[in-house]
Amino acid sequence: MNGFEEVITIDPNVCNGKPTIRHKRITVQTILEFLSNGDSIEEILENYPTLTEDDIYACLNFKQ
C-alpha cells in the first residue's frame, strides 16, 4: 500500500471512488488543485477546519 491508508481512503460509495481524506467528501484532487492554484496550506486549513496539516502532506505524497 501507499503508507497513507489511514488518511487517504478510496470508497466506491464516496465521491465516485476518488481518493478522499478520511472518508470525507474532500478529494485528494481538490486539495492538489488548491495548492497548484497558489493557495497555502494555512489557507486550505482555514477553509477546511476538519483537515490537518498531515492530511495535506498525505495528499502531496499520495500515489495511486
mmCIF file of the C-alpha atoms, coordinates in Angstrom:
data_MODEL
# 
_entry.id   MODEL 
# 
loop_
_atom_site.group_PDB 
_atom_site.id 
_atom_site.type_symbol 
_atom_site.label_atom_id 
_atom_site.label_alt_id 
_atom_site.label_comp_id 
_atom_site.label_asym_id 
_atom_site.label_entity_id 
_atom_site.label_seq_id 
_atom_site.pdbx_PDB_ins_code 
_atom_site.Cartn_x 
_atom_site.Cartn_y 
_atom_site.Cartn_z 
_atom_site.occupancy 
_atom_site.B_iso_or_equiv 
_atom_site.pdbx_formal_charge 
_atom_site.auth_seq_id 
_atom_site.auth_comp_id 
_atom_site.auth_asym_id 
_atom_site.auth_atom_id 
_atom_site.pdbx_PDB_model_num 
ATOM 1  C CA . MET A 1 1  ? 0.000   0.000  0.000  1.00 0.00 ? 1  MET A CA 1 
ATOM 2  C CA . ASN A 1 2  ? 0.975   3.637  -0.162 1.00 0.00 ? 2  ASN A CA 1 
ATOM 3  C CA . GLY A 1 3  ? 1.524   4.184  3.592  1.00 0.00 ? 3  GLY A CA 1 
ATOM 4  C CA . PHE A 1 4  ? -1.378  6.624  3.866  1.00 0.00 ? 4  PHE A CA 1 
ATOM 5  C CA . GLU A 1 5  ? -4.192  4.102  4.332  1.00 0.00 ? 5  GLU A CA 1 
ATOM 6  C CA . GLU A 1 6  ? -5.457  5.835  7.467  1.00 0.00 ? 6  GLU A CA 1 
ATOM 7  C CA . VAL A 1 7  ? -5.528  9.265  5.814  1.00 0.00 ? 7  VAL A CA 1 
ATOM 8  C CA . ILE A 1 8  ? -6.343  8.647  2.161  1.00 0.00 ? 8  ILE A CA 1 
ATOM 9  C CA . THR A 1 9  ? -9.318  6.375  1.593  1.00 0.00 ? 9  THR A CA 1 
ATOM 10 C CA . ILE A 1 10 ? -10.965 5.053  -1.534 1.00 0.00 ? 10 ILE A CA 1 
ATOM 11 C CA . ASP A 1 11 ? -14.592 4.037  -1.266 1.00 0.00 ? 11 ASP A CA 1 
ATOM 12 C CA . PRO A 1 12 ? -16.747 3.491  -4.357 1.00 0.00 ? 12 PRO A CA 1 
ATOM 13 C CA . ASN A 1 13 ? -19.682 4.992  -2.435 1.00 0.00 ? 13 ASN A CA 1 
ATOM 14 C CA . VAL A 1 14 ? -17.897 8.258  -1.628 1.00 0.00 ? 14 VAL A CA 1 
ATOM 15 C CA . CYS A 1 15 ? -17.124 10.811 -4.363 1.00 0.00 ? 15 CYS A CA 1 
ATOM 16 C CA . ASN A 1 16 ? -17.449 8.183  -7.103 1.00 0.00 ? 16 ASN A CA 1 
ATOM 17 C CA . GLY A 1 17 ? -14.492 6.236  -5.741 1.00 0.00 ? 17 GLY A CA 1 
ATOM 18 C CA . LYS A 1 18 ? -11.994 9.102  -5.964 1.00 0.00 ? 18 LYS A CA 1 
ATOM 19 C CA . PRO A 1 19 ? -9.329  9.160  -3.235 1.00 0.00 ? 19 PRO A CA 1 
ATOM 20 C CA . THR A 1 20 ? -10.608 11.225 -0.313 1.00 0.00 ? 20 THR A CA 1 
ATOM 21 C CA . ILE A 1 21 ? -9.307  12.325 3.043  1.00 0.00 ? 21 ILE A CA 1 
ATOM 22 C CA . ARG A 1 22 ? -10.515 10.028 5.842  1.00 0.00 ? 22 ARG A CA 1 
ATOM 23 C CA . HIS A 1 23 ? -13.815 9.148  4.130  1.00 0.00 ? 23 HIS A CA 1 
ATOM 24 C CA . LYS A 1 24 ? -14.766 12.828 3.975  1.00 0.00 ? 24 LYS A CA 1 
ATOM 25 C CA . ARG A 1 25 ? -16.099 14.305 0.774  1.00 0.00 ? 25 ARG A CA 1 
ATOM 26 C CA . ILE A 1 26 ? -12.863 16.206 0.274  1.00 0.00 ? 26 ILE A CA 1 
ATOM 27 C CA . THR A 1 27 ? -10.863 14.655 -2.526 1.00 0.00 ? 27 THR A CA 1 
ATOM 28 C CA . VAL A 1 28 ? -7.108  14.491 -2.880 1.00 0.00 ? 28 VAL A CA 1 
ATOM 29 C CA . GLN A 1 29 ? -7.619  16.126 -6.273 1.00 0.00 ? 29 GLN A CA 1 
ATOM 30 C CA . THR A 1 30 ? -9.384  19.112 -4.678 1.00 0.00 ? 30 THR A CA 1 
ATOM 31 C CA . ILE A 1 31 ? -6.525  19.715 -2.254 1.00 0.00 ? 31 ILE A CA 1 
ATOM 32 C CA . LEU A 1 32 ? -3.918  19.384 -5.001 1.00 0.00 ? 32 LEU A CA 1 
ATOM 33 C CA . GLU A 1 33 ? -5.849  21.833 -7.181 1.00 0.00 ? 33 GLU A CA 1 
ATOM 34 C CA . PHE A 1 34 ? -5.930  24.388 -4.377 1.00 0.00 ? 34 PHE A CA 1 
ATOM 35 C CA . LEU A 1 35 ? -2.186  24.022 -3.896 1.00 0.00 ? 35 LEU A CA 1 
ATOM 36 C CA . SER A 1 36 ? -1.458  24.243 -7.626 1.00 0.00 ? 36 SER A CA 1 
ATOM 37 C CA . ASN A 1 37 ? -3.535  27.419 -7.818 1.00 0.00 ? 37 ASN A CA 1 
ATOM 38 C CA . GLY A 1 38 ? -1.319  29.025 -5.195 1.00 0.00 ? 38 GLY A CA 1 
ATOM 39 C CA . ASP A 1 39 ? -3.321  28.503 -2.019 1.00 0.00 ? 39 ASP A CA 1 
ATOM 40 C CA . SER A 1 40 ? -1.157  27.916 1.032  1.00 0.00 ? 40 SER A CA 1 
ATOM 41 C CA . ILE A 1 41 ? -1.587  25.045 3.446  1.00 0.00 ? 41 ILE A CA 1 
ATOM 42 C CA . GLU A 1 42 ? -2.750  27.571 6.035  1.00 0.00 ? 42 GLU A CA 1 
ATOM 43 C CA . GLU A 1 43 ? -5.455  28.885 3.678  1.00 0.00 ? 43 GLU A CA 1 
ATOM 44 C CA . ILE A 1 44 ? -6.717  25.384 2.972  1.00 0.00 ? 44 ILE A CA 1 
ATOM 45 C CA . LEU A 1 45 ? -6.843  24.579 6.680  1.00 0.00 ? 45 LEU A CA 1 
ATOM 46 C CA . GLU A 1 46 ? -8.808  27.773 7.317  1.00 0.00 ? 46 GLU A CA 1 
ATOM 47 C CA . ASN A 1 47 ? -11.353 26.775 4.668  1.00 0.00 ? 47 ASN A CA 1 
ATOM 48 C CA . TYR A 1 48 ? -11.484 23.130 5.788  1.00 0.00 ? 48 TYR A CA 1 
ATOM 49 C CA . PRO A 1 49 ? -11.087 23.158 9.589  1.00 0.00 ? 49 PRO A CA 1 
ATOM 50 C CA . THR A 1 50 ? -11.645 19.395 9.856  1.00 0.00 ? 50 THR A CA 1 
ATOM 51 C CA . LEU A 1 51 ? -8.381  18.789 7.975  1.00 0.00 ? 51 LEU A CA 1 
ATOM 52 C CA . THR A 1 52 ? -4.923  18.659 9.485  1.00 0.00 ? 52 THR A CA 1 
ATOM 53 C CA . GLU A 1 53 ? -1.556  19.606 8.094  1.00 0.00 ? 53 GLU A CA 1 
ATOM 54 C CA . ASP A 1 54 ? -0.738  15.884 7.939  1.00 0.00 ? 54 ASP A CA 1 
ATOM 55 C CA . ASP A 1 55 ? -3.785  15.400 5.693  1.00 0.00 ? 55 ASP A CA 1 
ATOM 56 C CA . ILE A 1 56 ? -2.389  17.946 3.238  1.00 0.00 ? 56 ILE A CA 1 
ATOM 57 C CA . TYR A 1 57 ? 1.042   16.288 3.227  1.00 0.00 ? 57 TYR A CA 1 
ATOM 58 C CA . ALA A 1 58 ? -0.590  12.904 2.684  1.00 0.00 ? 58 ALA A CA 1 
ATOM 59 C CA . CYS A 1 59 ? -2.288  14.346 -0.423 1.00 0.00 ? 59 CYS A CA 1 
ATOM 60 C CA . LEU A 1 60 ? 1.037   15.656 -1.686 1.00 0.00 ? 60 LEU A CA 1 
ATOM 61 C CA . ASN A 1 61 ? 2.674   12.267 -1.233 1.00 0.00 ? 61 ASN A CA 1 
ATOM 62 C CA . PHE A 1 62 ? -0.214  10.092 -2.395 1.00 0.00 ? 62 PHE A CA 1 
ATOM 63 C CA . LYS A 1 63 ? 0.413   7.910  -5.413 1.00 0.00 ? 63 LYS A CA 1 
ATOM 64 C CA . GLN A 1 64 ? -2.381  5.727  -6.659 1.00 0.00 ? 64 GLN A CA 1 
# 
